[in-house]
Amino acid sequence: MVKLFTDIDLDGLGCGVIAKLAFGDHVDVAYCSYRNLNQRVDTFVEHPDHEEVYITDLAVNKEVEQKLAQRFQEGKHVRMIDHHITASHFNEYEWGIVVPEYETGKKTCATSLFYEYLLENKLMKENNALEQFIELIRQYDTWEWDENKNFDAKRLNDLFYIMSREVFEEEMLKRFNENPASFSLTEMENKLLDIEENKIERYINSKSRQIVQGQIDEYCIGIIHAEQYLSELGNALNKIYPHLDMIALLNMSGKKMGYRTIHDHVNVAQYARKYGGGGHPKASGSEMNKEAFEKFVISAFNLPTLKPDPDRNELNIKGAQYGTSYQNAAGEITYIKPDVDHKFFVFHNGVKQNEVFTTYEEAERHVKRKYISWLRFDHDCLRQYASAQQITTQAVKENYGTIVENIIHKL
């Protein structure tokens, strides 16, 4: 009998599907989270009823790791297959296989590694439809689909969360057995996914106005409470607020946290280790322990929410030669103004700041991180300048650049 411990996400489900195709009724699959993995594997080690044990897409703690090592030394089967860089130390064991990326530089996933291992050891046969399915999982799990615009990968993950795990698994197994030549979603599944995409878009739009910004540890972090669509939400918020080092997604009911970043200088897998978690450099997770609760919930409770920058401004636009205006929740006004030497200066609350920036992007990042500000809407600027100048908003429109330059010149 074979025992498989695997993750509860799509990549973990892929490993479960592969195991059932390879071993049939002779495999028992346990879908686990970081919260219950160690306890479940520890119980198995203490009372082994299976001849073989595989662990995929998850890493046990040090205590259980030592018990698995002892089990292997006793001549019993153990195989751990993962792709998270935070689990790389398992490669020190003969029974550990941790490969974050292939020699070509292409990123891996647990499903692809598990499939290749079983093929190499002649424990299952090749299946073209299954391989297409695995590639979609790999692209989604590594977020490669976003770069490649392979929306089929994203839609597969969406379908996984629409359906229950049991129904999804049963449907996939049936599909691979009946049509091993190719894999595709049905017309009905695509209709369901069209509806789901609209729900995700509305959810992201709502959450983008609930995020707060905090300086936690050495990072400037966006904090949001969310229980669904975590990958989509984290990626979207990173793009809306690129001045943030990362997004922390708090699932209060599950007592879990997710971390997402789009920046190469930030490794959220290493950061998640501070709270007992791990994952990928740009996507990771952890349990919400007491320290994390203090930092991300209690300390952040009274922080003001951020606002997305307007995307339809025609006057107060980024990089304008006459200057660009920002505002924060306290009502403080900040201007970014270039000079003749193509350097950028910041004027905050009527005072010119000492910092000098070589690009507009650097200046904006400074303003957003230090003052927690956002780009002001055209209509807010028009009303303020019209009131101050005692002229109509139409007159401000016609002379907008000159008016802004004069305001900044007097600061």
BELJORA-V135839 format. One record per pair of residues at least 24 apart in sequence whose ideal C-beta (glycine too) atoms are under 10 Angstrom apart, sorted by the first residue. I is the first residue (numbers start at 1). GAP is how many residues later the second one is. Records with the same first field share a line. If there is no record, write none. Layout:
I = GAP ; GAP
This chain:
1 = 24 ; 25 ; 26 ; 27 ; 47 ; 48 ; 49 ; 50 ; 51 ; 52
2 = 24 ; 25 ; 26 ; 27 ; 48 ; 49 ; 50 ; 51 ; 52 ; 75 ; 121
3 = 24 ; 25 ; 26 ; 27 ; 37 ; 38 ; 41 ; 45 ; 46 ; 47 ; 48 ; 49 ; 50 ; 51 ; 52 ; 74
4 = 24 ; 25 ; 26 ; 27 ; 28 ; 46 ; 48 ; 49 ; 50 ; 51 ; 52 ; 75 ; 110
5 = 24 ; 25 ; 26 ; 27 ; 31 ; 32 ; 35 ; 36 ; 39 ; 48 ; 49 ; 50 ; 51 ; 52 ; 53 ; 55 ; 75
6 = 24 ; 25 ; 26 ; 31 ; 48 ; 49 ; 50 ; 51 ; 52 ; 75 ; 104 ; 105 ; 108
7 = 24 ; 25 ; 26 ; 27 ; 30 ; 48 ; 49 ; 50 ; 51 ; 75 ; 103 ; 134
8 = 24 ; 25 ; 26 ; 28 ; 29 ; 49 ; 50 ; 157
9 = 24 ; 48 ; 101 ; 128 ; 131 ; 132 ; 148 ; 151 ; 152 ; 156 ; 221 ; 222 ; 276
10 = 47 ; 99 ; 101 ; 126 ; 127 ; 130 ; 131 ; 143 ; 146 ; 147 ; 148 ; 149 ; 150 ; 151 ; 155 ; 158 ; 221
11 = 45 ; 46 ; 72 ; 98 ; 99 ; 100 ; 101 ; 103 ; 123 ; 126 ; 127 ; 129 ; 130 ; 131 ; 146
12 = 44 ; 45 ; 46 ; 97 ; 98 ; 99 ; 125 ; 129 ; 153
13 = 44 ; 98 ; 124 ; 144 ; 147 ; 152 ; 155 ; 156 ; 159
14 = 42 ; 43 ; 95 ; 96 ; 97 ; 98 ; 100 ; 101 ; 116 ; 119 ; 120 ; 122 ; 123 ; 124 ; 126 ; 127 ; 142 ; 146 ; 155 ; 158
15 = 39 ; 40 ; 41 ; 42 ; 43 ; 66 ; 94 ; 95 ; 96 ; 97 ; 98 ; 99 ; 100 ; 119 ; 122
16 = 40 ; 41 ; 95 ; 98 ; 149 ; 153 ; 156 ; 157
17 = 94 ; 97 ; 98 ; 113 ; 116 ; 117 ; 120 ; 151 ; 152 ; 153 ; 155 ; 156 ; 158 ; 159
18 = 38 ; 92 ; 93 ; 94 ; 96 ; 97 ; 99 ; 100 ; 101 ; 105 ; 106 ; 109 ; 112 ; 115 ; 116 ; 158
19 = 35 ; 37 ; 95 ; 99 ; 104 ; 105
20 = 149 ; 150 ; 152 ; 153 ; 156
21 = 94 ; 97 ; 103 ; 104 ; 106 ; 109 ; 151 ; 152 ; 155 ; 156 ; 159
22 = 92 ; 93 ; 96 ; 97 ; 99 ; 101 ; 102 ; 103
23 = 29 ; 31 ; 95 ; 100 ; 101
26 = 24 ; 25 ; 26
27 = 25 ; 27
29 = 25 ; 27 ; 140
30 = 25
31 = 134 ; 135 ; 138
32 = 25 ; 26 ; 28
33 = 25 ; 221 ; 223 ; 252 ; 254
34 = 24 ; 25 ; 26 ; 27 ; 222 ; 238 ; 242 ; 243 ; 244 ; 245 ; 251 ; 252 ; 253
35 = 219 ; 220 ; 221 ; 252
37 = 24 ; 27
38 = 24 ; 25 ; 26 ; 27 ; 29
39 = 25
40 = 24
41 = 24 ; 26 ; 27 ; 39
42 = 25 ; 26
44 = 24 ; 27
45 = 25 ; 26 ; 31 ; 33
48 = 28 ; 29
50 = 26 ; 27
51 = 25 ; 26
52 = 24 ; 25 ; 26 ; 27 ; 71
53 = 24 ; 25 ; 26 ; 27 ; 42
54 = 24 ; 25 ; 26 ; 27 ; 41 ; 60 ; 63 ; 64
55 = 24 ; 25 ; 26 ; 27 ; 32 ; 35 ; 40 ; 41 ; 55
56 = 24 ; 25 ; 26 ; 27 ; 41 ; 53 ; 54 ; 55 ; 57 ; 58 ; 61
57 = 24 ; 25 ; 26 ; 27 ; 30 ; 52 ; 53 ; 54 ; 56 ; 57 ; 84
58 = 24 ; 26 ; 29 ; 52 ; 220
59 = 25 ; 27 ; 28 ; 29 ; 30 ; 31 ; 37 ; 39 ; 219 ; 220
60 = 27 ; 30
61 = 215
62 = 27
65 = 24 ; 25 ; 28 ; 31
68 = 25 ; 27 ; 28
69 = 24 ; 25 ; 26 ; 27
71 = 24
72 = 24
79 = 35 ; 38 ; 42
81 = 27 ; 29 ; 30 ; 31 ; 32 ; 33 ; 34 ; 35 ; 36 ; 37
82 = 26 ; 27 ; 28 ; 31 ; 32 ; 196
83 = 24 ; 25 ; 26 ; 27 ; 28 ; 29 ; 30 ; 31 ; 55 ; 58 ; 59 ; 197
84 = 24 ; 26 ; 185 ; 194 ; 195 ; 196 ; 197 ; 199 ; 200
85 = 182 ; 184 ; 185 ; 193 ; 194 ; 195 ; 196 ; 199
86 = 181 ; 183 ; 184 ; 186 ; 187 ; 191 ; 192 ; 193 ; 194 ; 195 ; 198
87 = 182 ; 191 ; 192
100 = 42 ; 169 ; 180 ; 181
101 = 41
106 = 32 ; 33 ; 36 ; 38
107 = 31 ; 32 ; 34 ; 35 ; 36 ; 37 ; 173
108 = 30 ; 33 ; 34
109 = 25 ; 26 ; 28 ; 29 ; 30 ; 31 ; 32 ; 33 ; 35
110 = 27 ; 28 ; 31
111 = 24 ; 25 ; 26 ; 27 ; 30
112 = 25 ; 26 ; 29 ; 30
113 = 25
125 = 55
126 = 54
127 = 49 ; 50 ; 52 ; 53 ; 54 ; 56
128 = 48 ; 51 ; 52 ; 53 ; 54 ; 55
129 = 43 ; 46 ; 47 ; 48 ; 49 ; 50 ; 51 ; 52 ; 53 ; 54 ; 55
130 = 42 ; 45 ; 46 ; 50 ; 53
131 = 49 ; 52
132 = 49 ; 50 ; 51 ; 52
133 = 39 ; 42 ; 43 ; 50 ; 51
134 = 49
135 = 48
136 = 47 ; 49
140 = 91
141 = 90 ; 139 ; 142
142 = 138 ; 140 ; 141
143 = 88 ; 91 ; 92 ; 117 ; 119 ; 137 ; 139 ; 140
146 = 85 ; 86 ; 89 ; 93 ; 116
151 = 42 ; 46
152 = 31 ; 32 ; 33 ; 38 ; 41
154 = 39 ; 43 ; 46 ; 77 ; 78
155 = 30 ; 34 ; 35 ; 37 ; 38 ; 39 ; 41 ; 42
156 = 27 ; 29 ; 33 ; 37
157 = 74 ; 75
158 = 31 ; 34 ; 35 ; 38 ; 39 ; 41 ; 42 ; 71 ; 74
159 = 26 ; 27 ; 30 ; 31 ; 33 ; 34 ; 37
161 = 35 ; 67 ; 68
162 = 27 ; 30 ; 31 ; 33 ; 34 ; 37
163 = 26 ; 29
196 = 33
197 = 35
199 = 29 ; 30
200 = 28 ; 29 ; 32 ; 33 ; 36
201 = 28 ; 31 ; 35
203 = 25 ; 26 ; 29 ; 30 ; 33
204 = 25 ; 28 ; 29 ; 30 ; 31 ; 32 ; 33 ; 36
205 = 31 ; 103
207 = 26 ; 29 ; 30 ; 33 ; 42
208 = 25 ; 28 ; 29 ; 32 ; 33 ; 97 ; 98 ; 99 ; 100
209 = 96 ; 97 ; 98 ; 99
210 = 95 ; 96
211 = 26 ; 29 ; 30 ; 33 ; 36 ; 37 ; 38 ; 92 ; 94 ; 95 ; 96 ; 97
212 = 84 ; 88 ; 89 ; 90 ; 91 ; 92 ; 93 ; 94 ; 117 ; 160
213 = 28 ; 30 ; 31 ; 87 ; 90 ; 91 ; 92 ; 93 ; 155 ; 156 ; 159
214 = 30 ; 34 ; 81 ; 82 ; 85 ; 86 ; 89 ; 158
215 = 30 ; 84 ; 154 ; 155 ; 157
216 = 29 ; 30 ; 32 ; 55 ; 76 ; 79 ; 80 ; 83 ; 84
217 = 28 ; 54 ; 57 ; 78
218 = 27 ; 48 ; 53
219 = 25 ; 26 ; 27 ; 29 ; 40 ; 42 ; 47 ; 49 ; 52
220 = 24 ; 25 ; 26 ; 46 ; 145 ; 148 ; 149 ; 150 ; 152
221 = 24 ; 25 ; 26 ; 27 ; 38 ; 40 ; 45 ; 50 ; 74 ; 75 ; 79
222 = 24 ; 25 ; 26 ; 27 ; 38 ; 84
223 = 24 ; 25 ; 26 ; 27 ; 34 ; 72 ; 73 ; 74 ; 76 ; 77 ; 80
224 = 24 ; 25 ; 26 ; 34 ; 81 ; 82
225 = 24 ; 25 ; 26 ; 27 ; 28 ; 71 ; 72 ; 75
226 = 24 ; 25 ; 26 ; 32
227 = 24 ; 25 ; 26 ; 27 ; 29
230 = 26 ; 27 ; 28 ; 30 ; 53 ; 55
231 = 27 ; 29 ; 52
232 = 28
233 = 25 ; 27
234 = 24 ; 25 ; 26 ; 27 ; 28 ; 34 ; 48 ; 49
235 = 25 ; 26 ; 27 ; 47 ; 48
236 = 24
237 = 25 ; 69 ; 71
238 = 24 ; 25 ; 44
240 = 66 ; 68 ; 69 ; 71
241 = 65 ; 66 ; 67 ; 68 ; 127 ; 133
242 = 119 ; 122 ; 123 ; 126
243 = 63 ; 118 ; 121 ; 122 ; 123 ; 124 ; 125 ; 126 ; 127 ; 129 ; 130
244 = 62 ; 121 ; 124 ; 125
245 = 26 ; 124
246 = 25 ; 36 ; 37 ; 38
248 = 24 ; 38 ; 44 ; 47 ; 48 ; 52
249 = 36 ; 47
250 = 38 ; 42 ; 43 ; 46 ; 47 ; 50
251 = 34 ; 37
252 = 36 ; 41 ; 45
254 = 33 ; 34
255 = 32 ; 33 ; 34 ; 37 ; 38
256 = 29 ; 30 ; 31 ; 32 ; 36
257 = 27 ; 28 ; 29 ; 30 ; 31 ; 32 ; 35 ; 36 ; 39
258 = 25 ; 26 ; 27 ; 28
259 = 24 ; 25 ; 26 ; 27
260 = 24 ; 25
303 = 26 ; 69
304 = 24 ; 25 ; 26 ; 68
305 = 24 ; 67
306 = 62 ; 66 ; 67 ; 68
307 = 65 ; 66 ; 67 ; 68 ; 69 ; 70
308 = 66 ; 67
309 = 55 ; 59 ; 64 ; 65 ; 66 ; 67 ; 68
310 = 64 ; 65 ; 66 ; 67 ; 68 ; 69 ; 70
311 = 64
312 = 65 ; 66
313 = 62 ; 63 ; 64 ; 65 ; 66 ; 68
314 = 64 ; 83 ; 86
315 = 61 ; 62 ; 63 ; 64 ; 66 ; 67 ; 70 ; 81 ; 82 ; 85 ; 86 ; 89
316 = 59 ; 60 ; 61 ; 62 ; 63 ; 64 ; 65 ; 66 ; 84 ; 88
317 = 58 ; 61
318 = 42 ; 43 ; 45 ; 46 ; 57
319 = 25 ; 40 ; 41 ; 42 ; 44 ; 45
320 = 40 ; 80 ; 81 ; 84 ; 85
321 = 80 ; 83 ; 84
322 = 78 ; 79 ; 80 ; 81 ; 82 ; 83 ; 84 ; 85 ; 86
323 = 24 ; 78 ; 81 ; 82 ; 84 ; 85 ; 86
324 = 36 ; 39 ; 40 ; 43 ; 51 ; 52 ; 57 ; 80
325 = 48 ; 50 ; 51 ; 52 ; 53 ; 55 ; 56 ; 59 ; 60 ; 79 ; 82 ; 83
326 = 38 ; 41 ; 42 ; 45 ; 46 ; 47 ; 48 ; 49 ; 50
327 = 44 ; 46 ; 47 ; 48 ; 49 ; 50 ; 53 ; 54 ; 57
328 = 39 ; 40 ; 42 ; 43 ; 44 ; 45 ; 46
329 = 42 ; 43 ; 44 ; 45
330 = 41 ; 42 ; 43
332 = 39 ; 40 ; 41
333 = 38 ; 40 ; 43 ; 47 ; 48 ; 51 ; 74 ; 78
334 = 29 ; 30 ; 32 ; 33 ; 34 ; 36 ; 37 ; 39 ; 42
335 = 28 ; 32 ; 41 ; 69 ; 72 ; 73 ; 76
336 = 24 ; 26 ; 27 ; 28 ; 30 ; 31 ; 39 ; 72
337 = 26 ; 67 ; 68 ; 71 ; 72 ; 74
338 = 25
345 = 63 ; 66
346 = 24 ; 25
347 = 60 ; 61 ; 64
348 = 25 ; 63
349 = 62
350 = 57 ; 60 ; 61
351 = 60
352 = 56 ; 59
